[in-house]
Amino acid sequence: MVREGVGALLIGGLAGLIEVASHSGLTLAMSVASAALFLLRRGLPATVLVLTAVVGGLGGGPLPLLVCVGWSAGARVRRVWVLAGSFTVGWVLMTLIGVVKDAGQVPVKLIVGFSLGGYLLLAVLPALWGRYRAQRRALTDALRERNEQLVRERAMVAHQARLRERHRIAQDMHDSLGHQLALISVHSGALEVDRTLTDRQREAVGVLRQAAVAAMRELREVVGVLHDESTAPPPGAGAGGAPVGGPGTGGVGTGGVDGIEGLVDSSRAAGTVVALLRDGERRPLSASAGHAAYRVVQEALTNAHKHAPGAPITVALRYEPDALVVEVVNLAAPEPVGVRPGGAAAVVSGGQGLTGLRERARLVGGMVHTGPTPEAGFRLAAVLPYRGAEGAGADGAGSAGGPGGAGGVGGAPEWALEGVPAMAAAPPKRRSPAIGCAVGGVAVLLAVLGLLVWGVVGFVRSAEDSTVKRSVYESLEPGTPEAEVRRQLPPGSDFFLQNLKGTGPTPPEGSVCVHFLSDDPGTGWGEDAAVRFCFKDGVLVDKQHYRVKQ
């Protein structure tokens, strides 16, 4: 506010000094108007520009204000057509007022030329510079905001990658370790009722089974902690993670369709009756779909061992035309769920298995259905497309992901960058605001230079049109017809001859006189050589050559 007040006082003072020097009699009015318009230029840049141009047409006082107003308009008016329209209207009004005010003293062409040149220099050129500065500041702010956004996105992507890895670890721990612990519990439960064992051996087996149950309970807690931080895994996580046990093509832990037979054999070795059925012509699956099928069977067998120990299980693989149907059905348990021979503890369940299966199936474009059977058993079925979900590669999305996988943003694996276009796409190229403003500035300077040349040429021609050569003056004698004299005289210009009217010796009574400048080189500093021709009754009656103080 203080700076604005000081600026208004300076602008008003300059306007007053200019008006005092020009003896216009509008000193106070111009000072007050200039100060008021200066204070309003920020809030109403286009309106103040037009008003300043109108006031500028009345006098030269607002010319310093025109520079400030042009700068503000260029920096604050965003729409190009509004800015161009404001400058055009302002110049037209200023020129019209100048023509109306000075048309009798100055040629109209000269008024228009000087008005246009001064307007371009004092208003348009500062506006171009102000617009360049404003656009450059806006571009810098946009780049700064974009950089801050990219930094935030970088941190979010790294955090998301860690959550995905947590989810993958939790899923594999739940599926693989949970299955193995369930088999240990089933084996130890079977040994605990074996009558061939001694009491000490049976006690040791009981301790082993209790340890397995405690390990499952601890596993549940660990998996719960990991899931709490990544309850909604993004696409690509879990479906392609390598299962515990390492890659391979067959056996337990391979994670493909070939590994299902190993799961069945492990369950049979625990004393459970498991039937494996295959139907249809076998077709290849993507790695992610095959791993999902493996996990479905693994989770179903684990649940059957925990909730229906000793119940017969049927595993069916049906190759349909467009998808693999995996179905695992177990009958009712021969004893209440959660009770084992020897007073076993209640069944431990993590509550995440079926949720993880549904997520795995969804990621490959399939679905999972679970529910009881009419025989009081339980059925788990999954439909898995052969080619997997759109975007899941044949080798499994994110199979190399993990702490040691390919590097991404902030050390994240490459699959962590999926779905983050802001990080992958390069920022669009922006045209520098300096180019347009520089072109406009050069155009303004060229226009002013052209107007200056035009003004100089017009000034010289007007001076020639107002000057009578000495030879012409001496050749014209009184008594020569007026028409013949006027044919030899130049057309004259009010800009140069206005001050000569009424000068010189007293003219003959009743005569009409015209004045011109003379090319007499004998004039001194501060004076002009003038000639006068007086006509009466159609003839030249008097001619005079004299000197006039400027």
C-alpha positions in Angstrom: 0.0 0.0 0.0 2.8 2.4 0.8 4.5 1.7 -2.5 1.3 2.2 -4.4 0.7 5.5 -2.6 4.2 6.8 -3.3 3.9 5.7 -7.0 0.6 7.6 -7.3 2.2 10.8 -5.9 5.1 10.5 -8.3 2.8 10.0 -11.3 0.5 12.8 -10.3 3.5 15.1 -9.7 5.0 14.3 -13.1 1.6 14.9 -14.8 1.4 18.3 -13.1 4.9 19.3 -14.1 4.2 18.4 -17.7 1.0 20.4 -17.8 2.7 23.4 -16.2 5.4 23.3 -18.9 2.8 23.1 -21.6 0.6 25.9 -20.2 -2.6 23.9 -20.7 -4.4 25.1 -17.6 -5.3 21.5 -16.6 -2.5 21.0 -14.1 -4.7 20.0 -11.1 -7.2 18.0 -13.0 -4.4 16.0 -14.8 -2.5 15.4 -11.6 -5.6 14.0 -9.7 -6.7 11.9 -12.7 -3.3 10.4 -13.2 -2.9 9.5 -9.5 -6.4 8.0 -9.3 -5.9 5.9 -12.5 -2.5 4.7 -11.2 -4.2 3.3 -8.1 -6.9 1.6 -10.1 -4.6 0.0 -12.8 -4.2 -3.3 -11.0 -7.8 -4.1 -10.4 -9.1 -2.7 -13.8 -6.2 -2.9 -16.2 -8.1 -2.8 -19.5 -10.5 -0.1 -18.4 -7.8 2.1 -16.9 -5.8 1.7 -20.1 -8.7 3.1 -22.2 -9.3 5.9 -19.7 -5.6 6.9 -19.7 -5.5 7.0 -23.4 -8.6 9.3 -23.4 -7.0 11.6 -20.9 -3.7 11.5 -22.8 -5.5 12.8 -25.9 -6.3 16.0 -23.9 -2.7 16.7 -22.8 0.7 15.3 -22.3 0.5 15.0 -18.5 -0.7 11.3 -18.5 2.1 10.1 -20.7 4.2 8.7 -17.8 1.1 7.0 -16.5 0.6 5.4 -19.9 3.8 3.5 -19.5 2.7 2.0 -16.1 -0.8 1.3 -17.3 0.5 -0.5 -20.4 2.8 -2.7 -18.3 -0.1 -3.6 -16.0 -2.5 -4.4 -18.8 0.1 -6.6 -20.5 0.9 -8.5 -17.3 -2.7 -8.9 -16.0 -5.1 -9.2 -19.0 -4.9 -12.9 -19.9 -7.2 -13.0 -22.9 -5.3 -11.9 -26.0 -8.4 -10.5 -27.8 -9.4 -8.4 -24.7 -5.8 -7.0 -24.5 -5.6 -6.2 -28.2 -9.1 -4.7 -28.2 -8.3 -2.5 -25.2 -5.1 -1.1 -26.9 -6.9 -0.5 -30.2 -9.8 1.3 -28.6 -7.5 3.4 -26.4 -5.4 4.5 -29.4 -8.4 5.3 -31.6 -10.0 7.5 -28.8 -6.7 9.2 -28.1 -6.2 10.0 -31.8 -9.7 11.2 -32.3 -9.5 13.6 -29.3 -6.1 14.8 -30.6 -7.5 15.5 -34.0 -10.5 17.3 -32.7 -8.3 19.4 -30.4 -5.4 20.3 -32.7 -6.9 19.8 -36.2 -6.7 23.6 -36.9 -3.1 23.8 -36.0 -1.5 20.5 -36.9 -2.1 18.4 -40.0 -4.2 15.3 -39.4 -1.7 13.0 -40.8 0.9 14.3 -38.5 -1.4 13.9 -35.5 -2.2 10.3 -36.4 1.5 9.5 -37.0 2.8 11.0 -33.8 -0.1 9.5 -31.9 0.5 6.0 -33.2 4.3 6.2 -32.7 4.0 7.5 -29.2 1.3 5.0 -28.3 3.4 2.1 -29.5 6.5 3.3 -27.6 4.8 4.3 -24.4 2.0 1.7 -24.1 2.4 -1.3 -26.4 6.1 -1.8 -25.9 5.8 -1.9 -22.0 2.8 -4.1 -22.4 4.8 -6.7 -24.3 7.6 -6.6 -21.7 5.0 -7.0 -18.9 3.3 -9.9 -20.7 6.6 -11.6 -21.2 7.5 -11.3 -17.5 4.1 -12.5 -16.4 4.2 -15.5 -18.7 7.7 -16.4 -17.7 6.7 -16.2 -14.0 3.7 -18.4 -14.7 5.8 -20.9 -16.6 8.4 -21.0 -13.7 5.6 -21.5 -11.2 4.1 -24.3 -13.3 7.5 -26.0 -13.6 8.0 -25.7 -9.8 4.6 -27.2 -9.1 5.2 -30.0 -11.5 8.5 -30.8 -10.0 7.0 -30.9 -6.5 4.2 -33.1 -7.9 6.8 -35.5 -9.4 8.7 -35.6 -6.1 5.4 -36.5 -4.3 4.6 -39.1 -6.9 8.0 -40.6 -6.7 7.6 -41.1 -2.9 4.1 -42.5 -3.5 5.3 -45.0 -6.1 8.2 -46.1 -3.8 5.7 -46.5 -0.9 3.2 -48.4 -3.2 6.0 -50.7 -4.3 6.8 -51.6 -0.7 3.2 -52.3 0.0 2.9 -54.5 -3.1 6.0 -56.4 -2.0 4.5 -56.8 1.5 1.3 -58.2 0.0 3.2 -60.6 -2.2 5.2 -61.9 0.7 2.1 -62.2 2.9 0.3 -64.1 0.2 3.1 -66.5 -0.4 3.7 -67.0 3.3 0.0 -67.7 3.8 -0.3 -70.1 0.9 3.0 -72.0 1.0 3.9 -72.1 4.7 0.3 -72.4 5.8 -0.1 -75.5 3.5 3.0 -77.1 4.8 2.1 -76.4 8.5 -1.3 -77.9 7.9 0.3 -81.1 6.5 2.6 -81.3 9.5 -0.5 -80.9 11.8 -2.4 -83.6 9.9 0.6 -86.0 10.0 1.2 -85.5 13.7 -2.5 -85.9 14.4 -2.5 -89.2 12.6 0.6 -90.4 14.5 -0.9 -89.2 17.8 -3.6 -91.9 17.6 -1.3 -94.6 16.3 -1.4 -97.4 18.8 2.0 -98.8 17.9 3.7 -95.7 19.4 4.6 -95.6 23.1 3.2 -93.0 25.4 6.5 -91.1 25.3 6.5 -91.1 21.5 2.8 -90.1 21.4 3.6 -87.2 23.8 6.5 -86.1 21.5 4.1 -86.1 18.5 1.6 -84.1 20.5 4.3 -81.5 21.3 5.2 -81.5 17.5 1.5 -80.9 16.6 1.1 -78.2 19.2 4.3 -76.5 17.8 2.7 -76.7 14.3 -0.5 -75.1 15.6 1.5 -72.4 17.4 3.5 -71.7 14.2 0.3 -71.4 12.2 -1.0 -68.9 14.8 2.2 -66.8 14.6 2.0 -67.0 10.8 -1.5 -65.7 11.0 -0.4 -62.7 13.1 2.5 -61.9 10.7 0.3 -62.2 7.6 -2.3 -60.0 9.3 0.3 -57.3 10.0 1.4 -57.3 6.4 -2.1 -57.3 5.1 -3.1 -54.3 7.3 -0.6 -52.1 5.3 -1.6 -53.4 1.9 -5.3 -54.5 2.0 -5.9 -53.5 -1.6 -3.0 -54.7 -3.8 -2.7 -52.9 -7.1 -2.9 -54.8 -10.4 0.1 -56.9 -11.1 0.9 -57.9 -7.5 0.5 -61.4 -6.3 -0.4 -63.0 -9.6 3.1 -63.4 -10.9 5.1 -63.6 -7.7 7.3 -66.7 -7.6 6.0 -69.2 -5.1 8.1 -70.5 -2.2 10.1 -73.4 -3.3 11.6 -71.8 -6.4 10.7 -72.0 -10.1 10.2 -75.2 -11.9 7.9 -77.3 -14.0 6.8 -80.0 -11.6 6.6 -81.1 -8.0 5.5 -79.3 -4.8 6.2 -75.6 -4.8 6.5 -75.1 -8.6 3.4 -72.9 -8.7 2.0 -74.2 -12.0 -0.6 -76.8 -13.1 2.1 -79.5 -13.1 2.7 -78.9 -9.3 -0.9 -79.8 -8.5 -0.2 -83.5 -8.6 2.6 -82.9 -6.1 0.1 -81.2 -3.8 -2.2 -84.2 -4.1 0.6 -86.6 -3.3 1.6 -84.7 -0.2 -2.0 -84.8 1.1 -2.3 -88.5 0.3 0.9 -89.1 2.3 -0.7 -87.4 5.3 -3.4 -90.1 5.2 -6.1 -88.2 3.4 -8.0 -89.8 0.5 -7.6 -87.4 -2.4 -8.8 -88.1 -6.0 -7.3 -86.1 -8.9 -9.5 -85.9 -12.0 -8.7 -84.4 -15.4 -11.2 -83.7 -18.2 -10.8 -82.2 -21.6 -7.8 -81.6 -23.9 -5.0 -80.0 -22.0 -4.1 -76.5 -23.1 -1.3 -74.2 -22.1 -1.9 -71.4 -19.6 -0.1 -68.2 -19.0 2.3 -68.4 -16.0 0.1 -66.2 -13.9 -3.0 -68.3 -14.6 -1.1 -71.5 -13.9 0.2 -70.2 -10.7 -3.3 -69.1 -9.7 -4.6 -72.6 -10.4 -1.8 -74.0 -8.2 -2.7 -71.6 -5.4 -6.4 -72.5 -5.6 -5.8 -76.2 -5.1 -3.2 -75.5 -2.4 -5.6 -73.3 -0.4 -8.5 -75.7 -0.8 -6.4 -78.7 0.4 -5.1 -76.6 3.3 -8.6 -75.6 4.4 -9.9 -79.2 4.0 -7.1 -80.5 6.2 -7.8 -77.8 8.8 -11.6 -77.8 8.8 -12.4 -81.4 7.7 -9.5 -83.6 8.7 -9.8 -87.1 7.4 -12.6 -86.2 4.9 -12.2 -87.5 1.3 -11.2 -84.8 -1.2 -11.8 -84.6 -4.9 -9.6 -82.3 -7.1 -10.9 -81.8 -10.7 -9.2 -80.0 -13.6 -11.6 -79.4 -16.5 -10.2 -77.8 -19.7 -13.1 -75.9 -21.2 -12.9 -74.1 -24.6 -12.0 -70.8 -23.2 -10.9 -71.4 -19.6 -9.6 -73.9 -17.1 -12.1 -74.8 -14.3 -10.4 -75.9 -11.1 -12.7 -77.6 -8.5 -11.9 -78.9 -5.1 -14.7 -80.6 -3.1 -14.4 -82.3 0.3 -17.0 -84.2 2.1 -18.1 -83.7 5.7 -15.5 -84.3 8.4 -15.8 -87.6 10.3 -15.6 -85.6 13.6 -16.6 -82.0 14.6 -14.5 -79.3 13.0 -11.7 -78.1 15.2 -11.4 -81.3 17.3 -8.6 -83.7 16.8 -7.8 -87.0 18.4 -6.0 -86.5 21.7 -7.7 -83.2 22.6 -6.3 -81.0 19.8 -6.7 -77.3 19.9 -9.2 -75.4 17.8 -8.4 -74.8 14.1 -6.3 -71.7 13.4 -7.5 -69.7 10.4 -5.9 -66.5 9.1 -9.0 -65.3 7.3 -7.0 -64.2 4.2 -6.8 -67.3 2.1 -10.1 -67.0 0.1 -9.7 -63.3 -0.2 -6.2 -63.8 -1.7 -7.6 -66.4 -4.1 -10.3 -64.1 -5.4 -7.7 -61.4 -5.9 -5.4 -63.8 -7.8 -8.3 -64.9 -10.0 -9.4 -61.3 -10.7 -5.9 -60.3 -11.8 -5.8 -63.0 -14.5 -9.4 -62.3 -15.6 -11.1 -65.2 -13.8 -13.3 -65.7 -10.8 -13.6 -67.9 -7.6 -16.8 -69.5 -6.1 -17.0 -71.0 -2.7 -19.8 -72.6 -0.7 -21.1 -75.7 1.1 -22.3 -78.8 -0.7 -25.6 -80.7 -0.1 -23.6 -83.5 1.6 -22.4 -81.0 4.3 -19.1 -80.7 2.7 -17.4 -77.7 1.0 -16.7 -76.8 -2.6 -14.2 -74.3 -4.0 -14.1 -73.7 -7.8 -12.2 -71.2 -9.9 -12.5 -70.3 -13.6 -9.2 -69.1 -15.1 -8.9 -67.9 -18.7 -6.0 -69.5 -20.7 -4.5 -66.2 -21.7 -5.0 -64.4 -18.4 -6.2 -60.8 -17.8 -5.4 -58.0 -20.3 -1.9 -56.7 -19.7 -0.7 -59.9 -17.9 2.3 -61.1 -19.9 2.9 -64.7 -20.7 5.7 -64.8 -18.2 3.7 -63.3 -15.4 3.5 -59.7 -14.5 6.0 -58.7 -12.0 7.6 -62.1 -11.7 10.9 -60.4 -11.3 9.6 -57.9 -8.9 10.9 -57.6 -5.4 13.8 -56.1 -3.6 16.2 -57.6 -6.0 14.2 -57.1 -9.1 14.7 -54.5 -11.8 15.1 -51.1 -10.5 12.4 -48.5 -10.8 11.7 -45.1 -9.2 13.2 -44.9 -5.8 14.5 -48.5 -6.0 11.0 -49.8 -6.7 10.6 -52.8 -9.1 9.5 -52.0 -12.6 6.0 -53.3 -12.1 5.5 -50.6 -9.4 5.5 -48.0 -12.1 2.4 -49.4 -13.8 -0.5 -47.0 -13.9 1.6 -44.0 -13.1 1.5 -42.1 -16.5 2.8 -38.8 -14.9 6.1 -40.5 -14.2 6.4 -42.3 -17.5 5.4 -39.5 -19.8 7.8 -36.8 -20.7 6.6 -33.2 -19.9 5.1 -31.5 -23.0 7.3 -29.0 -24.7 6.3 -25.5 -24.0 6.9 -22.6 -26.4 9.0 -20.0 -24.7 7.0 -16.8 -24.0 10.1 -14.8 -25.0 9.6 -15.7 -28.7 6.2 -14.1 -29.1 7.1 -11.1 -27.0 10.3 -10.6 -28.9 8.5 -10.8 -32.2 6.0 -8.2 -30.9 8.7 -5.9 -29.6 10.6 -6.0 -32.9 7.3 -5.3 -34.8 6.7 -2.3 -32.5 10.2 -0.9 -33.0 10.0 -1.4 -36.8 6.6 0.3 -36.8 7.9 3.2 -34.8 11.0 3.5 -37.0 8.7 3.5 -40.1 6.5 6.2 -38.5 9.6 8.2 -37.6 10.9 8.1 -41.2 7.4 8.9 -42.5 7.3 11.9 -40.0 10.7 13.2 -41.0 9.7 13.0 -44.7 6.4 14.6 -44.1 8.0 17.3 -42.0 10.5 18.1 -44.7 7.8 18.2 -47.4 5.5 20.4 -45.2 8.5 22.8 -44.7 9.1 22.9 -48.5 5.3 23.5 -49.1 5.5 26.5 -46.7 8.7 28.1 -48.2 8.9 30.5 -51.1 12.2 30.7 -52.9 13.9 34.0 -53.2 13.8 33.9 -57.0 10.1 33.4 -57.0 9.6 36.3 -54.6 11.6 38.6 -56.8 9.9 37.6 -60.0 6.4 38.5 -58.7 5.6 42.1 -59.1 2.5 44.1 -57.9 -0.2 44.2 -60.6 0.3 40.5 -61.5 -3.1 38.7 -61.6 -3.8 36.8 -58.4 -4.4 33.5 -60.2 -1.0 33.7 -61.8 0.7 34.5 -58.5 -1.0 31.7 -56.7 0.1 29.2 -59.3 3.7 30.0 -58.5 3.2 29.9 -54.7 3.4 26.6 -52.7 0.3 25.2 -51.0 1.5 26.1 -47.5 1.0 24.3 -44.2 -0.7 25.7 -41.1 1.8 23.9 -38.9 4.6 26.2 -40.1 2.6 29.3 -41.1 0.2 29.6 -38.1 2.6 31.9 -36.2 3.1 34.3 -39.2 -0.4 35.5 -39.4 -0.7 39.2 -38.5 3.0 39.8 -38.7 4.9 42.2 -40.9 4.1 45.8 -42.0 0.5 47.1 -42.1 -1.1 45.6 -45.2 -3.0 47.7 -47.7 -6.6 48.5 -46.7 -9.1 46.0 -47.9 -6.5 43.5 -49.1 -6.2 39.7 -48.3 -2.7 38.6 -47.4 -1.0 35.2 -47.4 2.3 34.5 -45.5 5.1 32.1 -46.3 8.6 31.3 -45.1 11.5 32.4 -47.2 14.7 30.4 -48.0 16.8 33.5 -47.3 19.9 32.1 -45.6 20.6 35.3 -43.8 18.4 34.6 -40.8 19.9 34.5 -37.4 19.3 32.3 -34.3 15.7 32.6 -33.0 14.3 34.3 -36.1 12.7 33.3 -39.4 12.6 35.0 -42.8 9.0 35.6 -44.0 7.3 36.9 -47.1 3.8 38.3 -47.5 1.6 38.7 -50.6 -1.5 40.8 -50.4 -4.3 40.7 -53.0 -7.1 43.1 -53.8 -9.6 43.1 -56.7 -7.9 40.0 -58.2 -4.4 41.4 -58.5 -1.2 41.5 -56.4 -1.1 44.9 -54.7 1.8 44.4 -52.2 4.6 42.0 -51.3 6.9 42.2 -48.2 10.0 40.4 -47.1 10.8 40.7 -43.4 12.1 38.8 -40.4 10.0 37.4 -37.6 11.1 36.4 -34.1 10.3 32.7 -33.3 
